[in-house]
Amino acid sequence: MNEIEDYLYRTNSKLSIKYFVNDLVTEMQPLLTYSSKFILQDDVAQGKEHVKIPVYNEINAELPERFVYGVETRSNLKFINDTTTMTCCSCPDK
């Protein structure tokens, strides 16, 4: 992974690293680490996601109320991809 990032940087490539990484196979290091004594359930998604989603509670040992985990979005929000309202900078990526 570091070699890919280094190559893209050295060649001043406009390509994103996402074109070089297969999310289904590549395992990323977690950004946060947790004390295992506060993990109450290993995977709330029960294998429906590519990564485990633990239930973590350092306040007490209570699990959340029972619910059905779903991978699909259940929101009625509609996102409009209107680039005329987007702002961005003209600074070079480094």
MARNUVO-341549 format. One record per atom (N, C-alpha, C): atom name; x, z, y. Coordinates in steps of 0.1 Angstrom, whole numbers. Each point is the difference from the previous one (the first is absolute). Example, Ala and Ser with C-alpha at 12.3 -4.5 7.8 and 13.67 -1.06 7.14 Angstrom:
BEGIN
<atom atom="N" X="132" Z="78" Y="-57"/>
<atom atom="CA" X="-9" Z="0" Y="12"/>
<atom atom="C" X="9" Z="0" Y="12"/>
<atom atom="N" X="-4" Z="-7" Y="11"/>
<atom atom="CA" X="9" Z="0" Y="11"/>
<atom atom="C" X="-8" Z="8" Y="11"/>
//
This chain:
BEGIN
<atom atom="N" X="8" Z="0" Y="-12"/>
<atom atom="CA" X="-8" Z="0" Y="12"/>
<atom atom="C" X="9" Z="0" Y="13"/>
<atom atom="N" X="10" Z="9" Y="0"/>
<atom atom="CA" X="9" Z="0" Y="11"/>
<atom atom="C" X="7" Z="-13" Y="2"/>
<atom atom="N" X="4" Z="-7" Y="-11"/>
<atom atom="CA" X="7" Z="-13" Y="1"/>
<atom atom="C" X="-9" Z="-10" Y="6"/>
<atom atom="N" X="-13" Z="0" Y="-3"/>
<atom atom="CA" X="-10" Z="-9" Y="6"/>
<atom atom="C" X="-1" Z="2" Y="15"/>
<atom atom="N" X="-2" Z="13" Y="4"/>
<atom atom="CA" X="-1" Z="3" Y="14"/>
<atom atom="C" X="13" Z="-4" Y="8"/>
<atom atom="N" X="11" Z="3" Y="-6"/>
<atom atom="CA" X="13" Z="-4" Y="6"/>
<atom atom="C" X="1" Z="-15" Y="2"/>
<atom atom="N" X="-4" Z="-8" Y="-11"/>
<atom atom="CA" X="1" Z="-14" Y="1"/>
<atom atom="C" X="-10" Z="-5" Y="11"/>
<atom atom="N" X="-12" Z="5" Y="1"/>
<atom atom="CA" X="-9" Z="-5" Y="10"/>
<atom atom="C" X="5" Z="3" Y="14"/>
<atom atom="N" X="6" Z="12" Y="1"/>
<atom atom="CA" X="6" Z="4" Y="13"/>
<atom atom="C" X="11" Z="-9" Y="4"/>
<atom atom="N" X="10" Z="-2" Y="-9"/>
<atom atom="CA" X="12" Z="-8" Y="3"/>
<atom atom="C" X="-3" Z="-15" Y="3"/>
<atom atom="N" X="-10" Z="-5" Y="-6"/>
<atom atom="CA" X="-4" Z="-14" Y="2"/>
<atom atom="C" X="-10" Z="-2" Y="11"/>
<atom atom="N" X="-4" Z="11" Y="6"/>
<atom atom="CA" X="-10" Z="0" Y="11"/>
<atom atom="C" X="-13" Z="-7" Y="-4"/>
<atom atom="N" X="-3" Z="3" Y="-13"/>
<atom atom="CA" X="-12" Z="-6" Y="-6"/>
<atom atom="C" X="-13" Z="5" Y="7"/>
<atom atom="N" X="-9" Z="-9" Y="1"/>
<atom atom="CA" X="-14" Z="3" Y="5"/>
<atom atom="C" X="-9" Z="4" Y="-11"/>
<atom atom="N" X="5" Z="-1" Y="-13"/>
<atom atom="CA" X="-8" Z="3" Y="-11"/>
<atom atom="C" X="-2" Z="15" Y="-2"/>
<atom atom="N" X="-11" Z="5" Y="-5"/>
<atom atom="CA" X="-2" Z="14" Y="-2"/>
<atom atom="C" X="5" Z="3" Y="-14"/>
<atom atom="N" X="4" Z="12" Y="-2"/>
<atom atom="CA" X="5" Z="5" Y="-13"/>
<atom atom="C" X="-11" Z="-1" Y="-11"/>
<atom atom="N" X="-12" Z="0" Y="5"/>
<atom atom="CA" X="-12" Z="-1" Y="-10"/>
<atom atom="C" X="1" Z="-13" Y="-8"/>
<atom atom="N" X="6" Z="-10" Y="4"/>
<atom atom="CA" X="1" Z="-12" Y="-7"/>
<atom atom="C" X="11" Z="1" Y="-12"/>
<atom atom="N" X="7" Z="10" Y="0"/>
<atom atom="CA" X="11" Z="2" Y="-10"/>
<atom atom="C" X="-3" Z="12" Y="-9"/>
<atom atom="N" X="-11" Z="7" Y="2"/>
<atom atom="CA" X="-3" Z="11" Y="-8"/>
<atom atom="C" X="-13" Z="-2" Y="-7"/>
<atom atom="N" X="-1" Z="3" Y="-13"/>
<atom atom="CA" X="-12" Z="-1" Y="-8"/>
<atom atom="C" X="-6" Z="14" Y="0"/>
<atom atom="N" X="-10" Z="3" Y="7"/>
<atom atom="CA" X="-6" Z="14" Y="1"/>
<atom atom="C" X="-4" Z="5" Y="-14"/>
<atom atom="N" X="-4" Z="-9" Y="-9"/>
<atom atom="CA" X="-4" Z="5" Y="-13"/>
<atom atom="C" X="11" Z="5" Y="-9"/>
<atom atom="N" X="12" Z="-4" Y="3"/>
<atom atom="CA" X="11" Z="4" Y="-8"/>
<atom atom="C" X="10" Z="10" Y="7"/>
<atom atom="N" X="2" Z="-2" Y="13"/>
<atom atom="CA" X="9" Z="8" Y="7"/>
<atom atom="C" X="-5" Z="13" Y="3"/>
<atom atom="N" X="8" Z="11" Y="-3"/>
<atom atom="CA" X="-4" Z="13" Y="3"/>
<atom atom="C" X="7" Z="5" Y="13"/>
<atom atom="N" X="-7" Z="4" Y="10"/>
<atom atom="CA" X="6" Z="5" Y="12"/>
<atom atom="C" X="2" Z="15" Y="-1"/>
<atom atom="N" X="10" Z="5" Y="7"/>
<atom atom="CA" X="2" Z="14" Y="0"/>
<atom atom="C" X="-10" Z="6" Y="9"/>
<atom atom="N" X="-6" Z="12" Y="-3"/>
<atom atom="CA" X="-10" Z="6" Y="9"/>
<atom atom="C" X="7" Z="5" Y="12"/>
<atom atom="N" X="-8" Z="-1" Y="11"/>
<atom atom="CA" X="5" Z="5" Y="13"/>
<atom atom="C" X="0" Z="15" Y="1"/>
<atom atom="N" X="-9" Z="6" Y="-7"/>
<atom atom="CA" X="-1" Z="15" Y="0"/>
<atom atom="C" X="2" Z="5" Y="-14"/>
<atom atom="N" X="5" Z="12" Y="0"/>
<atom atom="CA" X="1" Z="7" Y="-13"/>
<atom atom="C" X="-8" Z="13" Y="1"/>
<atom atom="N" X="-6" Z="3" Y="-11"/>
<atom atom="CA" X="-9" Z="11" Y="-1"/>
<atom atom="C" X="5" Z="10" Y="-10"/>
<atom atom="N" X="-3" Z="13" Y="2"/>
<atom atom="CA" X="3" Z="10" Y="-10"/>
<atom atom="C" X="-10" Z="-2" Y="-11"/>
<atom atom="N" X="4" Z="-2" Y="-12"/>
<atom atom="CA" X="-9" Z="-3" Y="-12"/>
<atom atom="C" X="-9" Z="12" Y="-2"/>
<atom atom="N" X="3" Z="12" Y="4"/>
<atom atom="CA" X="-9" Z="11" Y="-3"/>
<atom atom="C" X="-14" Z="-1" Y="8"/>
<atom atom="N" X="0" Z="-9" Y="10"/>
<atom atom="CA" X="-13" Z="-2" Y="8"/>
<atom atom="C" X="-7" Z="-13" Y="-5"/>
<atom atom="N" X="5" Z="-7" Y="-9"/>
<atom atom="CA" X="-7" Z="-12" Y="-5"/>
<atom atom="C" X="-10" Z="5" Y="-10"/>
<atom atom="N" X="-13" Z="-2" Y="3"/>
<atom atom="CA" X="-11" Z="4" Y="-9"/>
<atom atom="C" X="-4" Z="-11" Y="-10"/>
<atom atom="N" X="2" Z="-12" Y="3"/>
<atom atom="CA" X="-4" Z="-11" Y="-8"/>
<atom atom="C" X="11" Z="-11" Y="2"/>
<atom atom="N" X="4" Z="-6" Y="-11"/>
<atom atom="CA" X="11" Z="-10" Y="1"/>
<atom atom="C" X="-5" Z="-13" Y="7"/>
<atom atom="N" X="-12" Z="-4" Y="-3"/>
<atom atom="CA" X="-5" Z="-14" Y="5"/>
<atom atom="C" X="-15" Z="0" Y="2"/>
<atom atom="N" X="-4" Z="2" Y="12"/>
<atom atom="CA" X="-14" Z="0" Y="3"/>
<atom atom="C" X="-6" Z="-14" Y="-2"/>
<atom atom="N" X="8" Z="-10" Y="0"/>
<atom atom="CA" X="-5" Z="-14" Y="-2"/>
<atom atom="C" X="-1" Z="-3" Y="-14"/>
<atom atom="N" X="4" Z="8" Y="-9"/>
<atom atom="CA" X="0" Z="-1" Y="-15"/>
<atom atom="C" X="5" Z="-14" Y="-4"/>
<atom atom="N" X="11" Z="-4" Y="6"/>
<atom atom="CA" X="6" Z="-13" Y="-4"/>
<atom atom="C" X="-5" Z="-12" Y="6"/>
<atom atom="N" X="-10" Z="1" Y="9"/>
<atom atom="CA" X="-6" Z="-12" Y="7"/>
<atom atom="C" X="9" Z="-6" Y="10"/>
<atom atom="N" X="11" Z="7" Y="5"/>
<atom atom="CA" X="9" Z="-5" Y="10"/>
<atom atom="C" X="14" Z="-2" Y="-7"/>
<atom atom="N" X="8" Z="-7" Y="7"/>
<atom atom="CA" X="14" Z="-3" Y="-5"/>
<atom atom="C" X="9" Z="12" Y="1"/>
<atom atom="N" X="-4" Z="10" Y="8"/>
<atom atom="CA" X="8" Z="12" Y="1"/>
<atom atom="C" X="-10" Z="12" Y="-3"/>
<atom atom="N" X="5" Z="11" Y="-4"/>
<atom atom="CA" X="-8" Z="12" Y="-2"/>
<atom atom="C" X="-3" Z="6" Y="13"/>
<atom atom="N" X="-12" Z="5" Y="1"/>
<atom atom="CA" X="-4" Z="7" Y="13"/>
<atom atom="C" X="-3" Z="15" Y="-4"/>
<atom atom="N" X="9" Z="9" Y="2"/>
<atom atom="CA" X="-2" Z="14" Y="-4"/>
<atom atom="C" X="-9" Z="7" Y="9"/>
<atom atom="N" X="-6" Z="11" Y="-6"/>
<atom atom="CA" X="-8" Z="9" Y="8"/>
<atom atom="C" X="9" Z="12" Y="3"/>
<atom atom="N" X="3" Z="2" Y="13"/>
<atom atom="CA" X="9" Z="10" Y="4"/>
<atom atom="C" X="-7" Z="11" Y="9"/>
<atom atom="N" X="2" Z="12" Y="-3"/>
<atom atom="CA" X="-7" Z="11" Y="8"/>
<atom atom="C" X="10" Z="12" Y="1"/>
<atom atom="N" X="6" Z="2" Y="11"/>
<atom atom="CA" X="9" Z="12" Y="2"/>
<atom atom="C" X="-7" Z="12" Y="6"/>
<atom atom="N" X="-14" Z="-2" Y="3"/>
<atom atom="CA" X="-7" Z="11" Y="5"/>
<atom atom="C" X="-6" Z="9" Y="-11"/>
<atom atom="N" X="-7" Z="-6" Y="-10"/>
<atom atom="CA" X="-5" Z="7" Y="-11"/>
<atom atom="C" X="0" Z="-10" Y="-12"/>
<atom atom="N" X="-5" Z="5" Y="-11"/>
<atom atom="CA" X="0" Z="-8" Y="-12"/>
<atom atom="C" X="-13" Z="-7" Y="-3"/>
<atom atom="N" X="-8" Z="-3" Y="11"/>
<atom atom="CA" X="-13" Z="-6" Y="-1"/>
<atom atom="C" X="2" Z="-16" Y="0"/>
<atom atom="N" X="-7" Z="-6" Y="-10"/>
<atom atom="CA" X="-1" Z="-14" Y="0"/>
<atom atom="C" X="-10" Z="-5" Y="10"/>
<atom atom="N" X="0" Z="-12" Y="5"/>
<atom atom="CA" X="-11" Z="-5" Y="8"/>
<atom atom="C" X="-13" Z="-2" Y="-8"/>
<atom atom="N" X="-11" Z="-1" Y="7"/>
<atom atom="CA" X="-12" Z="-3" Y="-7"/>
<atom atom="C" X="1" Z="-12" Y="-8"/>
<atom atom="N" X="-7" Z="-1" Y="-12"/>
<atom atom="CA" X="1" Z="-11" Y="-8"/>
<atom atom="C" X="-5" Z="-13" Y="7"/>
<atom atom="N" X="7" Z="-11" Y="-2"/>
<atom atom="CA" X="-4" Z="-13" Y="5"/>
<atom atom="C" X="5" Z="-11" Y="-9"/>
<atom atom="N" X="-6" Z="-12" Y="2"/>
<atom atom="CA" X="4" Z="-11" Y="-8"/>
<atom atom="C" X="10" Z="-8" Y="9"/>
<atom atom="N" X="12" Z="-2" Y="-5"/>
<atom atom="CA" X="10" Z="-7" Y="7"/>
<atom atom="C" X="-2" Z="-15" Y="-2"/>
<atom atom="N" X="0" Z="-7" Y="11"/>
<atom atom="CA" X="-2" Z="-15" Y="0"/>
<atom atom="C" X="12" Z="-7" Y="7"/>
<atom atom="N" X="3" Z="-11" Y="-5"/>
<atom atom="CA" X="11" Z="-8" Y="6"/>
<atom atom="C" X="-5" Z="-10" Y="11"/>
<atom atom="N" X="-12" Z="-2" Y="0"/>
<atom atom="CA" X="-6" Z="-10" Y="10"/>
<atom atom="C" X="-3" Z="8" Y="12"/>
<atom atom="N" X="0" Z="-7" Y="12"/>
<atom atom="CA" X="-4" Z="5" Y="12"/>
<atom atom="C" X="-15" Z="1" Y="1"/>
<atom atom="N" X="-5" Z="11" Y="5"/>
<atom atom="CA" X="-14" Z="2" Y="0"/>
<atom atom="C" X="-5" Z="2" Y="15"/>
<atom atom="N" X="7" Z="-6" Y="9"/>
<atom atom="CA" X="-3" Z="2" Y="14"/>
<atom atom="C" X="-8" Z="-12" Y="5"/>
<atom atom="N" X="-8" Z="2" Y="10"/>
<atom atom="CA" X="-8" Z="-10" Y="6"/>
<atom atom="C" X="7" Z="-6" Y="12"/>
<atom atom="N" X="12" Z="5" Y="3"/>
<atom atom="CA" X="7" Z="-4" Y="12"/>
<atom atom="C" X="4" Z="-15" Y="-2"/>
<atom atom="N" X="-1" Z="-8" Y="10"/>
<atom atom="CA" X="5" Z="-14" Y="0"/>
<atom atom="C" X="12" Z="-1" Y="9"/>
<atom atom="N" X="10" Z="-5" Y="-5"/>
<atom atom="CA" X="12" Z="-2" Y="9"/>
<atom atom="C" X="1" Z="-15" Y="4"/>
<atom atom="N" X="1" Z="-2" Y="13"/>
<atom atom="CA" X="1" Z="-13" Y="5"/>
<atom atom="C" X="15" Z="-3" Y="3"/>
<atom atom="N" X="5" Z="-11" Y="-5"/>
<atom atom="CA" X="14" Z="-4" Y="2"/>
<atom atom="C" X="1" Z="-8" Y="13"/>
<atom atom="N" X="-2" Z="6" Y="11"/>
<atom atom="CA" X="0" Z="-8" Y="13"/>
<atom atom="C" X="14" Z="2" Y="6"/>
<atom atom="N" X="9" Z="-9" Y="-1"/>
<atom atom="CA" X="13" Z="1" Y="5"/>
<atom atom="C" X="1" Z="0" Y="15"/>
<atom atom="N" X="-10" Z="-4" Y="7"/>
<atom atom="CA" X="0" Z="0" Y="15"/>
<atom atom="C" X="0" Z="14" Y="6"/>
<atom atom="N" X="-5" Z="10" Y="-8"/>
<atom atom="CA" X="0" Z="13" Y="5"/>
<atom atom="C" X="12" Z="9" Y="-5"/>
<atom atom="N" X="8" Z="-6" Y="-8"/>
<atom atom="CA" X="12" Z="7" Y="-5"/>
<atom atom="C" X="11" Z="0" Y="10"/>
<atom atom="N" X="8" Z="11" Y="1"/>
<atom atom="CA" X="11" Z="0" Y="9"/>
<atom atom="C" X="13" Z="1" Y="-9"/>
<atom atom="N" X="10" Z="-5" Y="5"/>
<atom atom="CA" X="13" Z="1" Y="-7"/>
<atom atom="C" X="11" Z="-2" Y="10"/>
<atom atom="N" X="12" Z="3" Y="-4"/>
<atom atom="CA" X="12" Z="-1" Y="8"/>
<atom atom="C" X="8" Z="-12" Y="-2"/>
<atom atom="N" X="9" Z="-3" Y="9"/>
<atom atom="CA" X="8" Z="-12" Y="-2"/>
<atom atom="C" X="15" Z="4" Y="-4"/>
<atom atom="N" X="1" Z="13" Y="-4"/>
<atom atom="CA" X="13" Z="5" Y="-4"/>
<atom atom="C" X="4" Z="-6" Y="-14"/>
<atom atom="N" X="13" Z="-2" Y="-2"/>
<atom atom="CA" X="5" Z="-6" Y="-13"/>
<atom atom="C" X="0" Z="11" Y="-10"/>
<atom atom="N" X="-3" Z="-3" Y="-12"/>
<atom atom="CA" X="0" Z="9" Y="-11"/>
<atom atom="C" X="15" Z="2" Y="-5"/>
<atom atom="N" X="4" Z="12" Y="-2"/>
<atom atom="CA" X="14" Z="3" Y="-4"/>
<atom atom="C" X="0" Z="9" Y="-12"/>
//
